[in-house]
Amino acid sequence: MTSSKIELPGEVKTDADAAALMASLQLMPSPVPNAEIKYTKIFINNEWQDSVSGKTFPVFNPANGEQICEIQEAEKADVDKAVQAARLAFTLGSVWRRMDASERGRLLAKLADLVERDILILGPKIFLLFYEYLHNGDYLTFTRQEPIGVCGQIIPWNFPLMMTAWKLGPALACGNTVVLKPAEQTPLTCLYIGSLVKEAGFPPGVVNILPGFGPTAGAAIASHMGIDKVAFTGSTEVGKLIQEAAGTSNLKRVTLELGGKNPNIIFADADLDLAIEQAHQGVFFNAGQCCTAGSRVFVEEPIYEEFVRRSVERAKRRTVGSPFDPTTEQGPQISKEHQSRVLEFIQSGISEGANLECGGKALGLKGFYIEPTVFSNVKDDMRIAKEEIFGPVQLILKFKTIDEVIERANNTEYGLVAAVFTSDITKAMTISTAMQAGTVWINCFNALGTQCPFGGYKMSGNGRELGDSGLKEYSEVKTITIKITAKNS
């Protein structure tokens, strides 16, 4: 038979313990009864404001069911205002962005002091009791990392082996089990790894690999009530659908590594030989089918013409052919459909007035090959400068000042990676701080390390992969508190 008694917090096991606890409550000051309700408006930009619509809604006292007051009701227009204010406060050079960390700490400490000052208005006596009871008692508190559970993983076709490793490694290291869907274009690599999983001795059910299509298998993973986390690498459009499905199902954890339209900034004082080759490899690596491709190359005006000329010469020397030929530098696009999509992007660049310096056509080979393509005279509002092409297309843009290039480089919905080439460390650090990107390379490109976190800002994704941050994406943190006889430091 179960007891109907309420277990009070702490070492309270007898009626005497409970009486002592309640007595301690009576000694504490009571909350302010019927406190004046001062704040019923929306708080935006440190100001109290009426809602745009003027709508209000009632607030009730759950202890007696009586209405306390009417509160201004925020809607989309109010959210827009608040976001605009928050974005402005986060602008580079703002007071908040320039504030020293110690000053932010001082502000937080002050806020805590004010909360404690007004605690009788903000919270009941039991909060005060817990605050003091746990703070001063003989307790040992620690945290432990625990696996999340069943992790659904959906990987792309451009790096099937690497993406499988990036997903399986941290998930399994943290003790999770996995349901993994490879891209329908490249399932064989992942299925082979499945055979190695069995050979290695993993227990049945720990790793499960499901070849299939996004609208069926992928959608089922994202919305399945039995999956605790979903990790996806792929397009931003599909990432949005996965996050929506995760939210409308069981609010599963989500990690998204999505698209990019990445800036590569070349200053006139850069090592030009290095910058040209790195910019070339940064775009054409893996036939441009890479989320980190530095397709928007911003070149300072004094060296622009030379940079374009030499980049075109390098692109024309690039060897395109079978991936099984050891002399090949660039293989095919993944499919006929993708080849057609990239060629359509190239045609849009020509139509919008960019200068096609070289390439631009499908190669007359059996397979889905595209010539290494270079555009100059590219403008920021052109489609090729805004959308992710995912093909061997280099866009070279001209800039004059550092402030200009920062603004233009960040003027994108993406924020995966960025790069800067310069011999001036001040410029390099200014750019690296200003870039709205998860990774910034200085005088190098695609220099990834598994020990460092990788992921994007804005619409390039949520969460991080690799490194300690990648491990944490696959674990839950639990706090455990133990009542002990006596605590010693």
N, C-alpha and C positions, 0 to 999 in steps of 0.2 A: 504494500500500500504506500502510495506516495504522500509526502507531507504537504499540507496546504500552507505551511508557514513561509513567509517571505524571507529569503536570505539577504541580509544586509551586507554591504561591502566590508572587506577587511576580515579580521579574525573574530567574527561574530557568530558564535555557535550555540550560545545559551540565552535564556531569557535575561539573565543578568547582563550579559554582553550587550544585548539589544537595548536594555534600559539605560546602560551607561552611554551608549551611542546617542540615544535620543536626548539624554540630559545634556550632552555636549552641544547638541544642536540648539537647545533652548538658551544656552549661554551666548550664542552668537547673535549679532544684531539682525533684526528682521528686515526683509526687503521692503522698499517703500510701497505702501498700499495705495492703489488708485493714483499712481504717478501720472503727472501731466504728460499727455502725448504731444510732443513738440514737432515731430518730424513725420509728415504724411505725404511729402512730395518726392519726386525722383531726384537722385543725387548724380549730377553730371558735371564734370569739370570743376569740382569743389563748390558747386552751386545747387541750391534746391530749386527745382523747376516743376511746373505743371506738365503733365503729359501733353503731347502734341494733339491728341484727340480730345483731351479733356475728360476722358472716361475715368471712373473710379470703381473700386470694389470694396466690399465690407470685410472687416477683420473681426473675428469673434473670440471671446474668452472661452476656452474649452472647459474651464472649471464650472461655468454656469450657463454657457450657451448664449450669453448676451453679446450684442454687438459693441465693440470697443470704439471703432472709428471707421472712416472711409479713407482709402489709400489711392493715390494716383496710379493708374494702370498703364504700364509701359507696353508699347507695341513696336512694330518694325521701325517706324519713323524715329522712335526714341532710341532704339538700338543703334540706328544709323548715327544719331547724334553722339551717343556715347563712344562708339567706335572711332568716330572722327576725332573726338577729344583725346582718346587714348592713343591713337596713332600719332597725333601731333605731339603728345607728351613723350613719345618714344622716338621722335625724329632725332637724327644725329645732330649733336650740338645743343640739344635741349638741356634744361637744368637737370632732369632726371638721368639722362644718358651721361652727363659729365660729372655727376655726383660721385664722390669717393665712396667705396664700400663701407668705410667706417662711419661715414655720415648716414648712409642708409641704415646701418645698424643702430645708430643713435636714434633715428626716427622710429624704428621698430620698438626699441626699448621704451621710448617715450609713449608710444601707443599702448604698450603693455601696462605702463604705469597709469595711464588714463583709464584703461579698462578696469584695473584694480581699484582705482579711486571711485568709479561709478558702479562697482559690482552689485551694490544693493538695488540698483535700477535695472541692471542688465541680467542678473541671475538670482535664483533663490538661495536659501541658506545651504541647501545640500551641496551646491557647487562650492561654496566656501569651505565646507567640511572636507570634501574630496581634495580640494586644493591644498589645504594644510595637512590633511591626514596622509596623503601620499608623499607630500614633499618632505615631511619630517619623520615619517615612520621608518621602521626597520624592514625595508623591502629591497629586494634585488630584482632589477628589471634588465632584461636583455631582449635582443631581437634575433630572429632567425629567418633565413631565406628559405622559402619552400617552393617547390614546383607549382606551376599554375594548374596543370592537368593535361587535357587533350588539346594539342595545338594543331590547327589547320594551317597548312603552308601552301601557297600558290606561287610558283616561280615562273619566270619568263623564258623565252627561247634563246636569248642572245648569249648567255653564258651558262649553259645547263649544268655543267659540273661544278663550277664555282658557286652558283646560286644554291645548288643542293647542299654544298658544304656550309655555306653561310647560314642556311636555315637549320639543317639537322644538327650541326655542331653545338651551338648554345642551347638549343631545346633539349637535346639529350644530356648534355653536361649538367643541366639543372634538374634532371630527373623527370622531364615530361615525356609523354608519348606523342606520336606524330601521325597525322594524316596529310600526306603531301601530294599535291597535284602538279605534275609538270605541264609545261605548255604543250598543246596538242601538236605543235610543229616539231618538238624535240623530246619525245618521251623515252627514247631508247637509252640515253645516258643514265637517266634516273632509274629506269627499270634494272639496268645492270648493277647499279649501286645497291638496289634491293637485294640482289643475289649475294653481294658481298656482306650486306648486313646479316643475312642468315648464316653465311659462312663464318663470320666473325663470332657468332654465338649469342647475338642479342635474343632475348626471350621473344616468343611469338606475340605479335600485337604491338610491340614497342614502335616499330616503324611500318607504316602502311603507305603504299604509293598507288595512286589512282589516276591513270591517264584518262583524259577526257577534255571536254570543252567548257569554256568559261560560263556560258549561260545555263549549263546543266550542272556539271560537277562542281565548278567553281562557286556558283550561286548557292548550291546546297551546303558547301563548306561554310560559306559566310553566314548563312542563316540558321545553321543547325544548332538546336538547343543543347546538344551534347558536347559541343566544342567550346572550350573555355577561352581560347585565344586564336586569332587569325593573323598571319603575317603574309603580306603580299608584296611582290615586286613586279612592277609593270606600269601601265599608263595611268595618268591622273584620272581620266574618265572612268576607268574600271575601279580605281581606288576609291572614288567617291561612292560607287555602288556598293562596294564591300563594306565601307564604314557605315553606310546607311543600313545595310542588312544586319550588321553586327549590333547596331543600336536598337533596331526594331525587334530583334530576336531576344537574346539573353544578355545584352550589353557586354558581349565578350570583349576582351582586351584586343587592341588592334595595333599592329605595326605596319606602316606603309612606306615603301621606298619607291617613289614615283618618278615622273619625268623631269627633264631639265632643259633649259635654254641658256647654256652656261657662258659667261663672259670670260675672255682671255685678254688681258690688258697689257699692251706692249708700249713701254715708254722709249723715248728716243735715246736714253742713256743705257738701254739694255744691251747685253751681248747679243748682237743681231744674228749671228750664226746659230747660237743656241735657241733663241726665240723663234726663228723661222722653222727649225727642225721640230722643236717641241710643239709649236702650234700645228704643224703638219700632222704629226703623230696624234696629237690631241683630238683632231677631227676625224682622221681617216682610219684610226685604229679600229679593227673589227668591222671594216667597211662602213664606219660611221654609225653602226648599230650599238650604241653605248649611251647610257643615260648621262654619263659624265662628259660627253663630247663637247669640246670647246668650240662650238660652231660660230659663236659671235666673237670675232677677233677685232678688238678695238686697238688701232695703231695710231700713235701720236703723229701729228701732221708732218713734222720735218722728215720722217723716215717712211712715210706712207707709200710713196711711189716705188721706192726700192723694195720695200717689204712685199708689195703686191707682185712686182716683177719676179722676185726670187721665189716667192711662194708658188707662182704659176710654173716656174721652171722645175721646182721640186715635185709638184703634182704630176707634171708630164712624165717625169722619170719613174713614177710609182708603178711597180709591176703588179698587174691584175691577172688572176688566173686561179687555177685549182688549188684549194687549200692543201692538197697532198703533194704539191710541188714545193720543194724546200726554198725555191727562189721567189715564191709568191709573197707579196706584201699585202695584197688585198683580195679577199675572196668575194663570193656572191652575196646578194641580199637574201633574206631568209625564204622568200616566196615570190611567185609571179605577182601576186597582189601587192606585196610590199614594194617590189621594184616599180610597179606602175604608180604607186602612191608617191614615191620619191621623185620619179620623173615628172609627175604632175606638179610637185612643189617647184622643181626647176623651171618648168614652163611659167608658173606664176611669177617667179622672180624676174624672168625675161619680160613678161607682160607689164610688170610694175616699174620697169626702168632700170633695174640693176644691170651692171655690165658683166656678161658671161665671159670670163677670161679664158677658160678652158673647160673641156669636158662637156657634160650636160646630156649625154646620150647613153643608151644601152649599148653594151659591147656586143659584137656579133659572135658571141660564144654560146655554146649550149649551156644554159643555166641563166641565172638572174643577176647578171653583172651590170654595173654602172660605172662609167668613166669617172675618175677623180675630178671633181667639179669645183671651180673657184669663181666666186662672184666678188666684184669690187663695186664701189659707188652704191653701197647698200644703205638704205634709210631705215630708221627705227620702226616706222609704221608699216613697212612691207611685211607681207605674210611670212616670207622666209625668215625674217628677223624676229618674228613673234612666236611662231609655232615650232614645236619639236619635229624636225625632219626625219631623224633616225636613219641617215644615209650619208654617203661620202660627199658632202657639200660644205665647203668652207666659205664663210661670209666675212669679208674684210671691211671694217667701218673705220672712218677717220674721226679723231677727236683733237681738241686743242688744249684743254685745261683739265686739271685733276678733278675739280669740282664737277665739271661737265660730264666726265666719263663715269664718275661715281653715280651720278643721277641716272644716266642712260643705262649703265650696266644693271642697276637695280630695278629699272623700269620693266619688269617682267613678272608674270604670275608665279614663276618658278624660283627656286633658291637652293639648288642642289650643291653645285661646286662653282668655284671661280679661280682665276689665276692672275698673277701679275709678274711681269718681267721688267726689272729695273736694277741699276747698280746703287740706287739710293735707298738706304734702309728706312729712312723716314717716309718716303713715298710708299715703300712696300708695306710698312706697318699701318699707314693711313688707309691704304686700300683694303688690307686684310681686315681691319676693324670695321670699315664702312660696308663691306660686302654683306648682303643679306643672303648668306649661303652657309651650309653646314660644314663645308670644307673649303679652305683657301690654300692654294699652292703658290709659293714664291720661287721664281726662277726654276720651275719644274712643272710637270703636268702628269696627271694620273699616277701620282706617287702614293699609292694606297698601302696601308699596313694593317694587318689583322688585329694588331693591338690597339688601334685607334678607332674611335666611334665614327660611323658613317651614316649620314642621313641628311634630310633636307629641311629648309625653311619653307614657309608658305605652302604652295600647292605641289611641292616636291615631296611631301610626305609627313608622317608622324613617327616619332620614336627614332631609335638608332639601332644599327647593326654593328657587329664587331666590337672588340674590346670589352672592358668591364661594363660599359653601358649596354652593349648587346646582350650580355648575360642577364643583366637586371630586367631586360624586357621579357625574360622567360621565367621570372620568379615573383612570388608574392612575399611581402615582408610582414612578419607576424611579431607583435610585441607580447612578451611574457613577463609577468610580475609575480614574484614569489615572496610570501611573508616568511621572514627568517627571525631567529631568536635575537640576534644582535648584528648590526651592520658595522663592519670595520672597513676603513678606507685603505 
